[in-house]
């Protein structure tokens, strides 16, 4: 958990976990750049549409609530 908190890109993760975190990082930092290819990368790692939606909703909620708290 500590390695993920410091920099998930340096942590020992499975390809599936890394794909999920790459997607959530992009969704957080540059949501306007999310493309079909980003979704396909998740599908290649075994995520179905329901799982991808859940990843998106959870990441988006945390982004939202953190901004509310900061404000």
N, CA, C and O atoms as a Maestro MAE file, in Angstrom:
{
 s_m_m2io_version
 :::
 2.0.0
}

f_m_ct {
 s_m_title
 :::
 protein
 m_atom[284] {
  # First column is atom index #
  i_m_mmod_type
  r_m_x_coord
  r_m_y_coord
  r_m_z_coord
  i_m_residue_number
  s_m_chain_name
  s_m_pdb_residue_name
  s_m_pdb_atom_name
  i_m_atomic_number
  :::
  1 25 0.829 -1.198 0.000 1 A "UNK " " N  " 7
  2 3 0.000 0.000 0.000 1 A "UNK " " CA " 6
  3 2 0.869 1.255 0.000 1 A "UNK " " C  " 6
  4 15 0.540 2.242 -0.658 1 A "UNK " " O  " 8
  5 25 1.961 1.215 0.728 2 A "UNK " " N  " 7
  6 3 2.853 2.373 0.801 2 A "UNK " " CA " 6
  7 2 3.454 2.679 -0.578 2 A "UNK " " C  " 6
  8 15 3.527 3.837 -0.988 2 A "UNK " " O  " 8
  9 25 3.878 1.634 -1.279 3 A "UNK " " N  " 7
  10 3 4.462 1.828 -2.611 3 A "UNK " " CA " 6
  11 2 3.437 2.403 -3.578 3 A "UNK " " C  " 6
  12 15 3.769 3.245 -4.412 3 A "UNK " " O  " 8
  13 25 2.191 1.949 -3.468 4 A "UNK " " N  " 7
  14 3 1.131 2.459 -4.343 4 A "UNK " " CA " 6
  15 2 0.870 3.925 -4.030 4 A "UNK " " C  " 6
  16 15 0.683 4.734 -4.939 4 A "UNK " " O  " 8
  17 25 0.858 4.266 -2.757 5 A "UNK " " N  " 7
  18 3 0.607 5.650 -2.364 5 A "UNK " " CA " 6
  19 2 1.723 6.572 -2.860 5 A "UNK " " C  " 6
  20 15 1.457 7.686 -3.311 5 A "UNK " " O  " 8
  21 25 2.970 6.107 -2.778 6 A "UNK " " N  " 7
  22 3 4.094 6.939 -3.216 6 A "UNK " " CA " 6
  23 2 4.103 7.107 -4.734 6 A "UNK " " C  " 6
  24 15 4.204 8.224 -5.240 6 A "UNK " " O  " 8
  25 25 3.996 5.991 -5.455 7 A "UNK " " N  " 7
  26 3 3.975 6.029 -6.921 7 A "UNK " " CA " 6
  27 2 3.591 4.638 -7.419 7 A "UNK " " C  " 6
  28 15 4.422 3.732 -7.468 7 A "UNK " " O  " 8
  29 25 2.331 4.486 -7.786 8 A "UNK " " N  " 7
  30 3 1.853 3.158 -8.184 8 A "UNK " " CA " 6
  31 2 2.648 2.592 -9.352 8 A "UNK " " C  " 6
  32 15 2.724 1.374 -9.515 8 A "UNK " " O  " 8
  33 25 3.241 3.461 -10.168 9 A "UNK " " N  " 7
  34 3 3.986 2.991 -11.337 9 A "UNK " " CA " 6
  35 2 5.247 2.235 -10.944 9 A "UNK " " C  " 6
  36 15 5.787 1.472 -11.745 9 A "UNK " " O  " 8
  37 25 5.724 2.440 -9.709 10 A "UNK " " N  " 7
  38 3 6.912 1.746 -9.226 10 A "UNK " " CA " 6
  39 2 6.570 0.534 -8.364 10 A "UNK " " C  " 6
  40 15 7.459 -0.241 -8.010 10 A "UNK " " O  " 8
  41 25 5.299 0.363 -8.023 11 A "UNK " " N  " 7
  42 3 4.868 -0.738 -7.152 11 A "UNK " " CA " 6
  43 2 4.800 -2.055 -7.928 11 A "UNK " " C  " 6
  44 15 4.637 -2.068 -9.148 11 A "UNK " " O  " 8
  45 25 4.928 -3.147 -7.201 12 A "UNK " " N  " 7
  46 3 4.785 -4.472 -7.807 12 A "UNK " " CA " 6
  47 2 3.300 -4.775 -7.947 12 A "UNK " " C  " 6
  48 15 2.625 -5.107 -6.973 12 A "UNK " " O  " 8
  49 25 2.808 -4.655 -9.165 13 A "UNK " " N  " 7
  50 3 1.385 -4.855 -9.453 13 A "UNK " " CA " 6
  51 2 1.231 -5.801 -10.625 13 A "UNK " " C  " 6
  52 15 2.143 -5.965 -11.435 13 A "UNK " " O  " 8
  53 25 0.073 -6.418 -10.703 14 A "UNK " " N  " 7
  54 3 -0.229 -7.229 -11.882 14 A "UNK " " CA " 6
  55 2 -0.528 -6.286 -13.052 14 A "UNK " " C  " 6
  56 15 -0.797 -5.102 -12.853 14 A "UNK " " O  " 8
  57 25 -0.476 -6.820 -14.254 15 A "UNK " " N  " 7
  58 3 -0.816 -6.015 -15.439 15 A "UNK " " CA " 6
  59 2 -2.242 -5.489 -15.328 15 A "UNK " " C  " 6
  60 15 -2.528 -4.362 -15.733 15 A "UNK " " O  " 8
  61 25 -3.129 -6.305 -14.781 16 A "UNK " " N  " 7
  62 3 -4.541 -5.919 -14.610 16 A "UNK " " CA " 6
  63 2 -4.661 -4.729 -13.652 16 A "UNK " " C  " 6
  64 15 -5.366 -3.763 -13.945 16 A "UNK " " O  " 8
  65 25 -3.975 -4.800 -12.514 17 A "UNK " " N  " 7
  66 3 -4.016 -3.698 -11.542 17 A "UNK " " CA " 6
  67 2 -3.410 -2.427 -12.132 17 A "UNK " " C  " 6
  68 15 -3.932 -1.329 -11.941 17 A "UNK " " O  " 8
  69 25 -2.306 -2.592 -12.849 18 A "UNK " " N  " 7
  70 3 -1.648 -1.425 -13.453 18 A "UNK " " CA " 6
  71 2 -2.542 -0.771 -14.497 18 A "UNK " " C  " 6
  72 15 -2.609 0.457 -14.569 18 A "UNK " " O  " 8
  73 25 -3.226 -1.567 -15.304 19 A "UNK " " N  " 7
  74 3 -4.135 -1.017 -16.317 19 A "UNK " " CA " 6
  75 2 -5.245 -0.214 -15.653 19 A "UNK " " C  " 6
  76 15 -5.595 0.872 -16.115 19 A "UNK " " O  " 8
  77 25 -5.796 -0.750 -14.567 20 A "UNK " " N  " 7
  78 3 -6.856 -0.045 -13.851 20 A "UNK " " CA " 6
  79 2 -6.338 1.281 -13.291 20 A "UNK " " C  " 6
  80 15 -7.008 2.308 -13.403 20 A "UNK " " O  " 8
  81 25 -5.163 1.258 -12.698 21 A "UNK " " N  " 7
  82 3 -4.623 2.488 -12.110 21 A "UNK " " CA " 6
  83 2 -4.184 3.486 -13.177 21 A "UNK " " C  " 6
  84 15 -4.304 4.694 -12.974 21 A "UNK " " O  " 8
  85 25 -3.676 3.000 -14.307 22 A "UNK " " N  " 7
  86 3 -3.352 3.909 -15.418 22 A "UNK " " CA " 6
  87 2 -4.607 4.637 -15.887 22 A "UNK " " C  " 6
  88 15 -4.584 5.842 -16.137 22 A "UNK " " O  " 8
  89 25 -5.695 3.894 -16.001 23 A "UNK " " N  " 7
  90 3 -6.962 4.486 -16.432 23 A "UNK " " CA " 6
  91 2 -7.448 5.519 -15.418 23 A "UNK " " C  " 6
  92 15 -7.825 6.628 -15.796 23 A "UNK " " O  " 8
  93 25 -7.442 5.164 -14.138 24 A "UNK " " N  " 7
  94 3 -7.948 6.102 -13.130 24 A "UNK " " CA " 6
  95 2 -7.054 7.328 -13.013 24 A "UNK " " C  " 6
  96 15 -7.545 8.427 -12.753 24 A "UNK " " O  " 8
  97 25 -5.753 7.155 -13.200 25 A "UNK " " N  " 7
  98 3 -4.852 8.315 -13.167 25 A "UNK " " CA " 6
  99 2 -5.167 9.260 -14.332 25 A "UNK " " C  " 6
  100 15 -5.217 10.478 -14.157 25 A "UNK " " O  " 8
  101 25 -5.376 8.692 -15.512 26 A "UNK " " N  " 7
  102 3 -5.711 9.525 -16.672 26 A "UNK " " CA " 6
  103 2 -7.069 10.186 -16.483 26 A "UNK " " C  " 6
  104 15 -7.237 11.361 -16.812 26 A "UNK " " O  " 8
  105 25 -8.034 9.448 -15.960 27 A "UNK " " N  " 7
  106 3 -9.357 10.008 -15.705 27 A "UNK " " CA " 6
  107 2 -9.283 11.159 -14.702 27 A "UNK " " C  " 6
  108 15 -10.034 12.129 -14.811 27 A "UNK " " O  " 8
  109 25 -8.397 11.054 -13.744 28 A "UNK " " N  " 7
  110 3 -8.220 12.090 -12.729 28 A "UNK " " CA " 6
  111 2 -7.501 13.316 -13.276 28 A "UNK " " C  " 6
  112 15 -7.930 14.447 -13.050 28 A "UNK " " O  " 8
  113 25 -6.413 13.088 -13.994 29 A "UNK " " N  " 7
  114 3 -5.543 14.194 -14.424 29 A "UNK " " CA " 6
  115 2 -5.947 14.828 -15.743 29 A "UNK " " C  " 6
  116 15 -5.765 16.031 -15.926 29 A "UNK " " O  " 8
  117 25 -6.487 14.048 -16.661 30 A "UNK " " N  " 7
  118 3 -6.844 14.586 -17.974 30 A "UNK " " CA " 6
  119 2 -8.052 13.849 -18.552 30 A "UNK " " C  " 6
  120 15 -7.936 13.144 -19.554 30 A "UNK " " O  " 8
  121 25 -9.200 14.017 -17.919 31 A "UNK " " N  " 7
  122 3 -10.387 13.278 -18.352 31 A "UNK " " CA " 6
  123 2 -10.804 13.569 -19.796 31 A "UNK " " C  " 6
  124 15 -11.435 12.726 -20.433 31 A "UNK " " O  " 8
  125 25 -10.473 14.713 -20.303 32 A "UNK " " N  " 7
  126 3 -10.827 15.078 -21.675 32 A "UNK " " CA " 6
  127 2 -10.052 14.245 -22.695 32 A "UNK " " C  " 6
  128 15 -10.400 14.244 -23.876 32 A "UNK " " O  " 8
  129 25 -9.015 13.540 -22.264 33 A "UNK " " N  " 7
  130 3 -8.211 12.725 -23.175 33 A "UNK " " CA " 6
  131 2 -8.554 11.233 -23.141 33 A "UNK " " C  " 6
  132 15 -7.881 10.434 -23.792 33 A "UNK " " O  " 8
  133 25 -9.581 10.853 -22.398 34 A "UNK " " N  " 7
  134 3 -9.987 9.449 -22.390 34 A "UNK " " CA " 6
  135 2 -10.514 9.088 -23.780 34 A "UNK " " C  " 6
  136 15 -11.376 9.773 -24.331 34 A "UNK " " O  " 8
  137 25 -9.984 8.009 -24.327 35 A "UNK " " N  " 7
  138 3 -10.344 7.560 -25.671 35 A "UNK " " CA " 6
  139 2 -10.811 6.102 -25.630 35 A "UNK " " C  " 6
  140 15 -10.635 5.414 -24.624 35 A "UNK " " O  " 8
  141 25 -11.392 5.650 -26.705 36 A "UNK " " N  " 7
  142 3 -11.839 4.256 -26.818 36 A "UNK " " CA " 6
  143 2 -10.684 3.296 -26.525 36 A "UNK " " C  " 6
  144 15 -10.899 2.235 -25.938 36 A "UNK " " O  " 8
  145 25 -9.478 3.651 -26.920 37 A "UNK " " N  " 7
  146 3 -8.303 2.817 -26.694 37 A "UNK " " CA " 6
  147 2 -8.058 2.582 -25.191 37 A "UNK " " C  " 6
  148 15 -7.615 1.504 -24.795 37 A "UNK " " O  " 8
  149 25 -8.344 3.586 -24.369 38 A "UNK " " N  " 7
  150 3 -8.181 3.430 -22.923 38 A "UNK " " CA " 6
  151 2 -9.128 2.362 -22.381 38 A "UNK " " C  " 6
  152 15 -8.761 1.590 -21.495 38 A "UNK " " O  " 8
  153 25 -10.331 2.322 -22.912 39 A "UNK " " N  " 7
  154 3 -11.319 1.325 -22.509 39 A "UNK " " CA " 6
  155 2 -10.902 -0.056 -23.018 39 A "UNK " " C  " 6
  156 15 -11.047 -1.056 -22.314 39 A "UNK " " O  " 8
  157 25 -10.388 -0.102 -24.241 40 A "UNK " " N  " 7
  158 3 -9.954 -1.378 -24.808 40 A "UNK " " CA " 6
  159 2 -8.810 -1.982 -24.001 40 A "UNK " " C  " 6
  160 15 -8.736 -3.202 -23.860 40 A "UNK " " O  " 8
  161 25 -7.928 -1.157 -23.473 41 A "UNK " " N  " 7
  162 3 -6.830 -1.661 -22.635 41 A "UNK " " CA " 6
  163 2 -7.379 -2.343 -21.387 41 A "UNK " " C  " 6
  164 15 -6.840 -3.354 -20.938 41 A "UNK " " O  " 8
  165 25 -8.446 -1.792 -20.833 42 A "UNK " " N  " 7
  166 3 -9.078 -2.431 -19.678 42 A "UNK " " CA " 6
  167 2 -9.724 -3.753 -20.087 42 A "UNK " " C  " 6
  168 15 -9.610 -4.747 -19.370 42 A "UNK " " O  " 8
  169 25 -10.391 -3.771 -21.216 43 A "UNK " " N  " 7
  170 3 -11.028 -5.006 -21.703 43 A "UNK " " CA " 6
  171 2 -9.988 -6.100 -21.942 43 A "UNK " " C  " 6
  172 15 -10.234 -7.271 -21.653 43 A "UNK " " O  " 8
  173 25 -8.823 -5.714 -22.470 44 A "UNK " " N  " 7
  174 3 -7.744 -6.676 -22.708 44 A "UNK " " CA " 6
  175 2 -7.272 -7.325 -21.408 44 A "UNK " " C  " 6
  176 15 -6.733 -8.431 -21.422 44 A "UNK " " O  " 8
  177 25 -7.474 -6.640 -20.296 45 A "UNK " " N  " 7
  178 3 -7.072 -7.175 -18.995 45 A "UNK " " CA " 6
  179 2 -8.220 -7.906 -18.293 45 A "UNK " " C  " 6
  180 15 -8.097 -8.289 -17.130 45 A "UNK " " O  " 8
  181 25 -9.327 -8.096 -18.997 46 A "UNK " " N  " 7
  182 3 -10.420 -8.897 -18.470 46 A "UNK " " CA " 6
  183 2 -11.545 -8.120 -17.803 46 A "UNK " " C  " 6
  184 15 -12.453 -8.722 -17.230 46 A "UNK " " O  " 8
  185 25 -11.503 -6.811 -17.865 47 A "UNK " " N  " 7
  186 3 -12.590 -6.012 -17.293 47 A "UNK " " CA " 6
  187 2 -13.755 -5.969 -18.282 47 A "UNK " " C  " 6
  188 15 -13.561 -5.685 -19.464 47 A "UNK " " O  " 8
  189 25 -14.954 -6.249 -17.799 48 A "UNK " " N  " 7
  190 3 -16.136 -6.134 -18.645 48 A "UNK " " CA " 6
  191 2 -16.723 -4.723 -18.487 48 A "UNK " " C  " 6
  192 15 -16.217 -3.914 -17.709 48 A "UNK " " O  " 8
  193 25 -17.788 -4.443 -19.230 49 A "UNK " " N  " 7
  194 3 -18.371 -3.097 -19.209 49 A "UNK " " CA " 6
  195 2 -18.825 -2.682 -17.810 49 A "UNK " " C  " 6
  196 15 -18.643 -1.533 -17.408 49 A "UNK " " O  " 8
  197 25 -19.415 -3.618 -17.077 50 A "UNK " " N  " 7
  198 3 -19.871 -3.301 -15.721 50 A "UNK " " CA " 6
  199 2 -18.683 -2.936 -14.822 50 A "UNK " " C  " 6
  200 15 -18.762 -1.979 -14.051 50 A "UNK " " O  " 8
  201 25 -17.605 -3.679 -14.915 51 A "UNK " " N  " 7
  202 3 -16.419 -3.391 -14.109 51 A "UNK " " CA " 6
  203 2 -15.791 -2.051 -14.487 51 A "UNK " " C  " 6
  204 15 -15.350 -1.296 -13.620 51 A "UNK " " O  " 8
  205 25 -15.756 -1.768 -15.772 52 A "UNK " " N  " 7
  206 3 -15.191 -0.497 -16.236 52 A "UNK " " CA " 6
  207 2 -16.038 0.664 -15.730 52 A "UNK " " C  " 6
  208 15 -15.504 1.686 -15.299 52 A "UNK " " O  " 8
  209 25 -17.342 0.508 -15.783 53 A "UNK " " N  " 7
  210 3 -18.224 1.546 -15.246 53 A "UNK " " CA " 6
  211 2 -17.982 1.727 -13.753 53 A "UNK " " C  " 6
  212 15 -17.929 2.860 -13.273 53 A "UNK " " O  " 8
  213 25 -17.836 0.645 -13.018 54 A "UNK " " N  " 7
  214 3 -17.576 0.751 -11.580 54 A "UNK " " CA " 6
  215 2 -16.255 1.449 -11.295 54 A "UNK " " C  " 6
  216 15 -16.178 2.282 -10.391 54 A "UNK " " O  " 8
  217 25 -15.218 1.122 -12.053 55 A "UNK " " N  " 7
  218 3 -13.924 1.801 -11.893 55 A "UNK " " CA " 6
  219 2 -14.104 3.292 -12.122 55 A "UNK " " C  " 6
  220 15 -13.623 4.116 -11.345 55 A "UNK " " O  " 8
  221 25 -14.806 3.628 -13.204 56 A "UNK " " N  " 7
  222 3 -15.040 5.028 -13.545 56 A "UNK " " CA " 6
  223 2 -15.825 5.747 -12.452 56 A "UNK " " C  " 6
  224 15 -15.453 6.849 -12.047 56 A "UNK " " O  " 8
  225 25 -16.900 5.138 -11.973 57 A "UNK " " N  " 7
  226 3 -17.738 5.781 -10.953 57 A "UNK " " CA " 6
  227 2 -16.990 5.979 -9.633 57 A "UNK " " C  " 6
  228 15 -17.091 7.036 -9.010 57 A "UNK " " O  " 8
  229 25 -16.253 4.974 -9.218 58 A "UNK " " N  " 7
  230 3 -15.522 5.086 -7.950 58 A "UNK " " CA " 6
  231 2 -14.434 6.149 -8.046 58 A "UNK " " C  " 6
  232 15 -14.303 6.982 -7.149 58 A "UNK " " O  " 8
  233 25 -13.659 6.129 -9.117 59 A "UNK " " N  " 7
  234 3 -12.606 7.135 -9.286 59 A "UNK " " CA " 6
  235 2 -13.209 8.533 -9.379 59 A "UNK " " C  " 6
  236 15 -12.700 9.473 -8.767 59 A "UNK " " O  " 8
  237 25 -14.280 8.672 -10.133 60 A "UNK " " N  " 7
  238 3 -14.922 9.979 -10.292 60 A "UNK " " CA " 6
  239 2 -15.502 10.481 -8.982 60 A "UNK " " C  " 6
  240 15 -15.409 11.669 -8.673 60 A "UNK " " O  " 8
  241 25 -16.102 9.579 -8.208 61 A "UNK " " N  " 7
  242 3 -16.653 9.985 -6.914 61 A "UNK " " CA " 6
  243 2 -15.547 10.482 -5.985 61 A "UNK " " C  " 6
  244 15 -15.697 11.529 -5.354 61 A "UNK " " O  " 8
  245 25 -14.453 9.754 -5.894 62 A "UNK " " N  " 7
  246 3 -13.359 10.193 -5.030 62 A "UNK " " CA " 6
  247 2 -12.771 11.517 -5.502 62 A "UNK " " C  " 6
  248 15 -12.430 12.371 -4.684 62 A "UNK " " O  " 8
  249 25 -12.651 11.691 -6.806 63 A "UNK " " N  " 7
  250 3 -12.171 12.970 -7.336 63 A "UNK " " CA " 6
  251 2 -13.123 14.096 -6.930 63 A "UNK " " C  " 6
  252 15 -12.686 15.161 -6.493 63 A "UNK " " O  " 8
  253 25 -14.401 13.855 -7.076 64 A "UNK " " N  " 7
  254 3 -15.414 14.850 -6.721 64 A "UNK " " CA " 6
  255 2 -15.383 15.179 -5.239 64 A "UNK " " C  " 6
  256 15 -15.313 16.349 -4.863 64 A "UNK " " O  " 8
  257 25 -15.435 14.157 -4.396 65 A "UNK " " N  " 7
  258 3 -15.554 14.415 -2.962 65 A "UNK " " CA " 6
  259 2 -14.278 15.043 -2.399 65 A "UNK " " C  " 6
  260 15 -14.344 15.826 -1.452 65 A "UNK " " O  " 8
  261 25 -13.120 14.710 -2.970 66 A "UNK " " N  " 7
  262 3 -11.879 15.354 -2.548 66 A "UNK " " CA " 6
  263 2 -11.892 16.849 -2.900 66 A "UNK " " C  " 6
  264 15 -11.402 17.675 -2.130 66 A "UNK " " O  " 8
  265 25 -12.443 17.183 -4.043 67 A "UNK " " N  " 7
  266 3 -12.539 18.602 -4.407 67 A "UNK " " CA " 6
  267 2 -13.536 19.339 -3.515 67 A "UNK " " C  " 6
  268 15 -13.321 20.502 -3.171 67 A "UNK " " O  " 8
  269 25 -14.616 18.673 -3.144 68 A "UNK " " N  " 7
  270 3 -15.578 19.267 -2.211 68 A "UNK " " CA " 6
  271 2 -14.871 19.532 -0.869 68 A "UNK " " C  " 6
  272 15 -14.979 20.621 -0.305 68 A "UNK " " O  " 8
  273 25 -14.161 18.534 -0.379 69 A "UNK " " N  " 7
  274 3 -13.464 18.676 0.905 69 A "UNK " " CA " 6
  275 2 -12.399 19.774 0.839 69 A "UNK " " C  " 6
  276 15 -12.251 20.554 1.780 69 A "UNK " " O  " 8
  277 25 -11.666 19.834 -0.260 70 A "UNK " " N  " 7
  278 3 -10.633 20.867 -0.405 70 A "UNK " " CA " 6
  279 2 -11.255 22.256 -0.458 70 A "UNK " " C  " 6
  280 15 -10.676 23.225 0.034 70 A "UNK " " O  " 8
  281 25 -12.440 22.345 -1.058 71 A "UNK " " N  " 7
  282 3 -13.112 23.648 -1.186 71 A "UNK " " CA " 6
  283 2 -13.743 24.093 0.106 71 A "UNK " " C  " 6
  284 15 -14.344 25.166 0.162 71 A "UNK " " O  " 8
  :::
 }
 m_bond[283] {
  # First column is bond index #
  i_m_from
  i_m_to
  i_m_order
  :::
  1 1 2 1
  2 2 3 1
  3 3 4 2
  4 3 5 1
  5 5 6 1
  6 6 7 1
  7 7 8 2
  8 7 9 1
  9 9 10 1
  10 10 11 1
  11 11 12 2
  12 11 13 1
  13 13 14 1
  14 14 15 1
  15 15 16 2
  16 15 17 1
  17 17 18 1
  18 18 19 1
  19 19 20 2
  20 19 21 1
  21 21 22 1
  22 22 23 1
  23 23 24 2
  24 23 25 1
  25 25 26 1
  26 26 27 1
  27 27 28 2
  28 27 29 1
  29 29 30 1
  30 30 31 1
  31 31 32 2
  32 31 33 1
  33 33 34 1
  34 34 35 1
  35 35 36 2
  36 35 37 1
  37 37 38 1
  38 38 39 1
  39 39 40 2
  40 39 41 1
  41 41 42 1
  42 42 43 1
  43 43 44 2
  44 43 45 1
  45 45 46 1
  46 46 47 1
  47 47 48 2
  48 47 49 1
  49 49 50 1
  50 50 51 1
  51 51 52 2
  52 51 53 1
  53 53 54 1
  54 54 55 1
  55 55 56 2
  56 55 57 1
  57 57 58 1
  58 58 59 1
  59 59 60 2
  60 59 61 1
  61 61 62 1
  62 62 63 1
  63 63 64 2
  64 63 65 1
  65 65 66 1
  66 66 67 1
  67 67 68 2
  68 67 69 1
  69 69 70 1
  70 70 71 1
  71 71 72 2
  72 71 73 1
  73 73 74 1
  74 74 75 1
  75 75 76 2
  76 75 77 1
  77 77 78 1
  78 78 79 1
  79 79 80 2
  80 79 81 1
  81 81 82 1
  82 82 83 1
  83 83 84 2
  84 83 85 1
  85 85 86 1
  86 86 87 1
  87 87 88 2
  88 87 89 1
  89 89 90 1
  90 90 91 1
  91 91 92 2
  92 91 93 1
  93 93 94 1
  94 94 95 1
  95 95 96 2
  96 95 97 1
  97 97 98 1
  98 98 99 1
  99 99 100 2
  100 99 101 1
  101 101 102 1
  102 102 103 1
  103 103 104 2
  104 103 105 1
  105 105 106 1
  106 106 107 1
  107 107 108 2
  108 107 109 1
  109 109 110 1
  110 110 111 1
  111 111 112 2
  112 111 113 1
  113 113 114 1
  114 114 115 1
  115 115 116 2
  116 115 117 1
  117 117 118 1
  118 118 119 1
  119 119 120 2
  120 119 121 1
  121 121 122 1
  122 122 123 1
  123 123 124 2
  124 123 125 1
  125 125 126 1
  126 126 127 1
  127 127 128 2
  128 127 129 1
  129 129 130 1
  130 130 131 1
  131 131 132 2
  132 131 133 1
  133 133 134 1
  134 134 135 1
  135 135 136 2
  136 135 137 1
  137 137 138 1
  138 138 139 1
  139 139 140 2
  140 139 141 1
  141 141 142 1
  142 142 143 1
  143 143 144 2
  144 143 145 1
  145 145 146 1
  146 146 147 1
  147 147 148 2
  148 147 149 1
  149 149 150 1
  150 150 151 1
  151 151 152 2
  152 151 153 1
  153 153 154 1
  154 154 155 1
  155 155 156 2
  156 155 157 1
  157 157 158 1
  158 158 159 1
  159 159 160 2
  160 159 161 1
  161 161 162 1
  162 162 163 1
  163 163 164 2
  164 163 165 1
  165 165 166 1
  166 166 167 1
  167 167 168 2
  168 167 169 1
  169 169 170 1
  170 170 171 1
  171 171 172 2
  172 171 173 1
  173 173 174 1
  174 174 175 1
  175 175 176 2
  176 175 177 1
  177 177 178 1
  178 178 179 1
  179 179 180 2
  180 179 181 1
  181 181 182 1
  182 182 183 1
  183 183 184 2
  184 183 185 1
  185 185 186 1
  186 186 187 1
  187 187 188 2
  188 187 189 1
  189 189 190 1
  190 190 191 1
  191 191 192 2
  192 191 193 1
  193 193 194 1
  194 194 195 1
  195 195 196 2
  196 195 197 1
  197 197 198 1
  198 198 199 1
  199 199 200 2
  200 199 201 1
  201 201 202 1
  202 202 203 1
  203 203 204 2
  204 203 205 1
  205 205 206 1
  206 206 207 1
  207 207 208 2
  208 207 209 1
  209 209 210 1
  210 210 211 1
  211 211 212 2
  212 211 213 1
  213 213 214 1
  214 214 215 1
  215 215 216 2
  216 215 217 1
  217 217 218 1
  218 218 219 1
  219 219 220 2
  220 219 221 1
  221 221 222 1
  222 222 223 1
  223 223 224 2
  224 223 225 1
  225 225 226 1
  226 226 227 1
  227 227 228 2
  228 227 229 1
  229 229 230 1
  230 230 231 1
  231 231 232 2
  232 231 233 1
  233 233 234 1
  234 234 235 1
  235 235 236 2
  236 235 237 1
  237 237 238 1
  238 238 239 1
  239 239 240 2
  240 239 241 1
  241 241 242 1
  242 242 243 1
  243 243 244 2
  244 243 245 1
  245 245 246 1
  246 246 247 1
  247 247 248 2
  248 247 249 1
  249 249 250 1
  250 250 251 1
  251 251 252 2
  252 251 253 1
  253 253 254 1
  254 254 255 1
  255 255 256 2
  256 255 257 1
  257 257 258 1
  258 258 259 1
  259 259 260 2
  260 259 261 1
  261 261 262 1
  262 262 263 1
  263 263 264 2
  264 263 265 1
  265 265 266 1
  266 266 267 1
  267 267 268 2
  268 267 269 1
  269 269 270 1
  270 270 271 1
  271 271 272 2
  272 271 273 1
  273 273 274 1
  274 274 275 1
  275 275 276 2
  276 275 277 1
  277 277 278 1
  278 278 279 1
  279 279 280 2
  280 279 281 1
  281 281 282 1
  282 282 283 1
  283 283 284 2
  :::
 }
}
